[in-house]
Amino acid sequence: MSRSGSTPRRSVLTAALGVAGAVAVSTSAASAAGTARPAGEPVAAGGPKRRRAPAVAEYHGWSSDADWKAGTAKGVRVQSGSRPGIVISTPAGSTDYTDPHTGTKARWEYATWTSPVRKLSVPATEAIVSWNARTPAGTWIQIELKGTYSDATSTPWYVMGRWASGDGADSIRRTSVDDQSDDKSSVWTDTLSVDAPASGLRLVSYRIRLTLHRKPGTKLTPTVWRVGAMGSDVPDRFEVPASAPGLDGGRELTVPRYSQEIHKGQYPEYDNGGEAWCSPTSSQMIVEYWGRTPTAEDLAWVNPDYADPQVCHAARATFDYQYEGCGNWPFNAAYAATYRDLQGVVTRLGSLTDAEKLIGAGIPLITSQSFLKTELDGAGYGTAGHLMTVVGFTAEGDVIANDPASSSNEAVRHIYKRRQWENIWLRTKRYNADGKVVSGTGGVCYLYFPAKPTAAQRRVLEELGIR
C-alpha cells in the first residue's frame, strides 16, 4: 500500500491475521488486562513470568506428507521428499476459464485436493488463507474456503485467490475475486469477514479446497507445498497495553535496504509505480536477507536504467489484477515462497515481545500499520496503510525498521519509539485526519523463513504457533 494518507482500495480490516501452525495465538493486545506470553514462559532470560492471555487467533496449516495424505484427493498425488507437496497425477476433468483481465477463454485440465474439516479453537469473525506453491508457465491454482457458522449454516465455497507466479501468455492474471457474499459474510480481496460480528455470529470450522490447473494434454503441474487458514476474533481497541523491552542488549539484523520512493513513475501499470510499492519492496528486502535473488531472466524485462530492478520485479510478481495493487497479503507471501526453499506466511502477532523473539532468532518480519503523521515520530508522513520491515530492536527496546517510504536506500533505516509503534501496529480502531473512526490492522505481519529453519528458529516459530 502507499504511504499516502488516502484510503487504500482494500479497506484495512478491523481484525487481522493468525499465525501459521496448529495452535492458537495469544496476545497482550487482546484486552487491557491481557498479557502476551503463555503461562510459565518468561519475557526474556531472567524476566518476569506472565499469565496467558485469551487466544484471539488460530492458524492451521497443511504442509507435511501426513497432512496432504489426510485430505481428499481427486486427481492429485502427494509428492514426498524433503519438502512434501501435491501435484497433478491424473486430471479429474477439464474446465473453461475466461480471464476477466484479458478476455482470453481457454480450456484447462484440473485436479483437486480438499482438506479435512478444521474446527477453530477461536470462533472467528475473519479468516484468511495463504499458500506456498510453484506454478510453471501453463499452470495455475485456485484456492477456496468453505466455512461453517455458529448457527450451523455454511458459507459457499469462497474463492480466496486465483494465483500464478507469472503473468505471461501461457498463464492467467493472478487475481482476487470481488462480489462474494452470502448475506452473512463477505470476501474483501484476501479476507473473509463476518458482516455483523456484533450479532454474535462466528465461523466455527472450515475446509480448504485447492484446484490445480494445467494446459490440456501436457505433463505440466503446479506444486503446492503449504496451505493454511487463519481465523481470528480480535476485540476492538484504540489503544493497546505497553509491553516491556525483552531483548537484552537489543539486536539488529543485516537486511538489505530498498526505497520504494526511488521508483516513482516506474511501471505505473503496477499500482501507480513505486509510490505504492511498500509491500513488494519490503518483501524483496526479506527475500534477499535470506540470500535469494531473482535471476537475470526474471529481470530481463526491466529498463536497465532503473536502479534495483528486483523491486520492480517484486511489484509485478505480487500485483493483483482485480485489486489493482501490490498489497494483497497472501500474494506477497506466495511470491516469497517462489524462491528456493523459502516459506511465506501471513500472520498475526500479539505483541512486540513476539517480534523480539523472532529477531532474536534471526527472523525479520514485515508489519502493516496505519497512523497519522503526529502518531509516529520521525516518519514524516501519515498513512491509511503501510508496510515496513522490522529488522531489530535497540538496547532500550525501540523498533529498528527498514521503512521503504524513504527518499533513498541510504535513508531507509529508522528507529521508531516502541510505545508509538506498538500502538499503531496492534490497535484495531483509530481516528483518521478527519476525526472519523476507521480500522487498524491489529498486528498483521508477513513472515518469510527457510523451509528448513535452524533448531533455534524452529523453536521460536513453534512457540508462536508456526509449524
Secondary structure in CASP SS format (residue, H / E / C, confidence):
PFRMAT SS
TARGET T0000
AUTHOR 0000-0000-0000
METHOD secondary structure of the structure
MODEL  1
M C 1.00
S C 1.00
R C 1.00
S C 1.00
G C 1.00
S C 1.00
T C 1.00
P C 1.00
R C 1.00
R C 1.00
S C 1.00
V C 1.00
L C 1.00
T C 1.00
A C 1.00
A C 1.00
L C 1.00
G C 1.00
V C 1.00
A C 1.00
G C 1.00
A C 1.00
V C 1.00
A E 1.00
V E 1.00
S E 1.00
T C 1.00
S H 1.00
A H 1.00
A H 1.00
S C 1.00
A C 1.00
A C 1.00
G C 1.00
T C 1.00
A C 1.00
R C 1.00
P C 1.00
A C 1.00
G C 1.00
E C 1.00
P E 1.00
V C 1.00
A C 1.00
A C 1.00
G C 1.00
G C 1.00
P C 1.00
K E 1.00
R C 1.00
R C 1.00
R C 1.00
A C 1.00
P C 1.00
A E 1.00
V E 1.00
A E 1.00
E E 1.00
Y E 1.00
H E 1.00
G E 1.00
W E 1.00
S C 1.00
S C 1.00
D H 1.00
A H 1.00
D H 1.00
W H 1.00
K H 1.00
A H 1.00
G C 1.00
T E 1.00
A E 1.00
K E 1.00
G C 1.00
V E 1.00
R E 1.00
V E 1.00
Q E 1.00
S C 1.00
G C 1.00
S C 1.00
R C 1.00
P C 1.00
G E 1.00
I E 1.00
V E 1.00
I E 1.00
S C 1.00
T C 1.00
P C 1.00
A C 1.00
G E 1.00
S E 1.00
T E 1.00
D E 1.00
Y E 1.00
T E 1.00
D C 1.00
P C 1.00
H C 1.00
T C 1.00
G C 1.00
T C 1.00
K E 1.00
A E 1.00
R E 1.00
W E 1.00
E E 1.00
Y E 1.00
A E 1.00
T E 1.00
W E 1.00
T E 1.00
S C 1.00
P C 1.00
V C 1.00
R E 1.00
K E 1.00
L E 1.00
S E 1.00
V E 1.00
P E 1.00
A E 1.00
T C 1.00
E E 1.00
A E 1.00
I E 1.00
V E 1.00
S E 1.00
W E 1.00
N E 1.00
A E 1.00
R E 1.00
T C 1.00
P C 1.00
A C 1.00
G C 1.00
T E 1.00
W E 1.00
I E 1.00
Q E 1.00
I E 1.00
E E 1.00
L E 1.00
K E 1.00
G E 1.00
T E 1.00
Y E 1.00
S C 1.00
D C 1.00
A C 1.00
T C 1.00
S E 1.00
T C 1.00
P C 1.00
W C 1.00
Y E 1.00
V E 1.00
M E 1.00
G E 1.00
R E 1.00
W E 1.00
A C 1.00
S C 1.00
G C 1.00
D C 1.00
G C 1.00
A C 1.00
D C 1.00
S C 1.00
I C 1.00
R C 1.00
R C 1.00
T E 1.00
S C 1.00
V C 1.00
D C 1.00
D C 1.00
Q C 1.00
S E 1.00
D C 1.00
D C 1.00
K C 1.00
S E 1.00
S E 1.00
V E 1.00
W E 1.00
T C 1.00
D C 1.00
T E 1.00
L E 1.00
S E 1.00
V E 1.00
D C 1.00
A C 1.00
P H 1.00
A H 1.00
S H 1.00
G C 1.00
L C 1.00
R C 1.00
L E 1.00
V E 1.00
S E 1.00
Y E 1.00
R E 1.00
I E 1.00
R E 1.00
L E 1.00
T E 1.00
L E 1.00
H E 1.00
R E 1.00
K C 1.00
P C 1.00
G C 1.00
T C 1.00
K C 1.00
L C 1.00
T C 1.00
P C 1.00
T E 1.00
V E 1.00
W E 1.00
R E 1.00
V E 1.00
G E 1.00
A E 1.00
M E 1.00
G E 1.00
S E 1.00
D C 1.00
V C 1.00
P C 1.00
D C 1.00
R C 1.00
F C 1.00
E C 1.00
V C 1.00
P C 1.00
A C 1.00
S C 1.00
A C 1.00
P C 1.00
G C 1.00
L C 1.00
D C 1.00
G C 1.00
G C 1.00
R E 1.00
E E 1.00
L C 1.00
T C 1.00
V C 1.00
P C 1.00
R C 1.00
Y C 1.00
S C 1.00
Q C 1.00
E H 1.00
I H 1.00
H H 1.00
K C 1.00
G C 1.00
Q C 1.00
Y C 1.00
P C 1.00
E C 1.00
Y C 1.00
D C 1.00
N C 1.00
G H 1.00
G H 1.00
E H 1.00
A H 1.00
W C 1.00
C H 1.00
S H 1.00
P H 1.00
T H 1.00
S H 1.00
S H 1.00
Q H 1.00
M H 1.00
I H 1.00
V H 1.00
E H 1.00
Y H 1.00
W C 1.00
G C 1.00
R C 1.00
T C 1.00
P C 1.00
T C 1.00
A H 1.00
E H 1.00
D H 1.00
L H 1.00
A C 1.00
W C 1.00
V C 1.00
N C 1.00
P C 1.00
D C 1.00
Y C 1.00
A C 1.00
D C 1.00
P H 1.00
Q H 1.00
V H 1.00
C H 1.00
H H 1.00
A H 1.00
A H 1.00
R H 1.00
A H 1.00
T H 1.00
F C 1.00
D E 1.00
Y C 1.00
Q C 1.00
Y C 1.00
E C 1.00
G E 1.00
C C 1.00
G C 1.00
N C 1.00
W H 1.00
P H 1.00
F H 1.00
N H 1.00
A H 1.00
A H 1.00
Y H 1.00
A H 1.00
A C 1.00
T C 1.00
Y C 1.00
R C 1.00
D C 1.00
L E 1.00
Q E 1.00
G E 1.00
V E 1.00
V E 1.00
T E 1.00
R E 1.00
L C 1.00
G C 1.00
S C 1.00
L H 1.00
T H 1.00
D H 1.00
A H 1.00
E H 1.00
K H 1.00
L H 1.00
I H 1.00
G H 1.00
A C 1.00
G C 1.00
I C 1.00
P C 1.00
L E 1.00
I E 1.00
T E 1.00
S E 1.00
Q E 1.00
S E 1.00
F E 1.00
L C 1.00
K H 1.00
T H 1.00
E H 1.00
L C 1.00
D C 1.00
G C 1.00
A C 1.00
G C 1.00
Y C 1.00
G C 1.00
T E 1.00
A E 1.00
G E 1.00
H E 1.00
L E 1.00
M E 1.00
T E 1.00
V E 1.00
V E 1.00
G E 1.00
F E 1.00
T C 1.00
A C 1.00
E C 1.00
G C 1.00
D C 1.00
V E 1.00
I E 1.00
A E 1.00
N E 1.00
D C 1.00
P C 1.00
A C 1.00
S C 1.00
S C 1.00
S C 1.00
N H 1.00
E H 1.00
A H 1.00
V C 1.00
R E 1.00
H E 1.00
I E 1.00
Y E 1.00
K C 1.00
R H 1.00
R H 1.00
Q H 1.00
W H 1.00
E H 1.00
N H 1.00
I H 1.00
W H 1.00
L H 1.00
R C 1.00
T C 1.00
K E 1.00
R E 1.00
Y E 1.00
N C 1.00
A C 1.00
D C 1.00
G C 1.00
K C 1.00
V E 1.00
V E 1.00
S E 1.00
G C 1.00
T C 1.00
G C 1.00
G C 1.00
V E 1.00
C E 1.00
Y E 1.00
L E 1.00
Y E 1.00
F E 1.00
P E 1.00
A C 1.00
K C 1.00
P C 1.00
T C 1.00
A H 1.00
A H 1.00
Q H 1.00
R H 1.00
R H 1.00
V H 1.00
L H 1.00
E H 1.00
E H 1.00
L C 1.00
G C 1.00
I C 1.00
R C 1.00
END
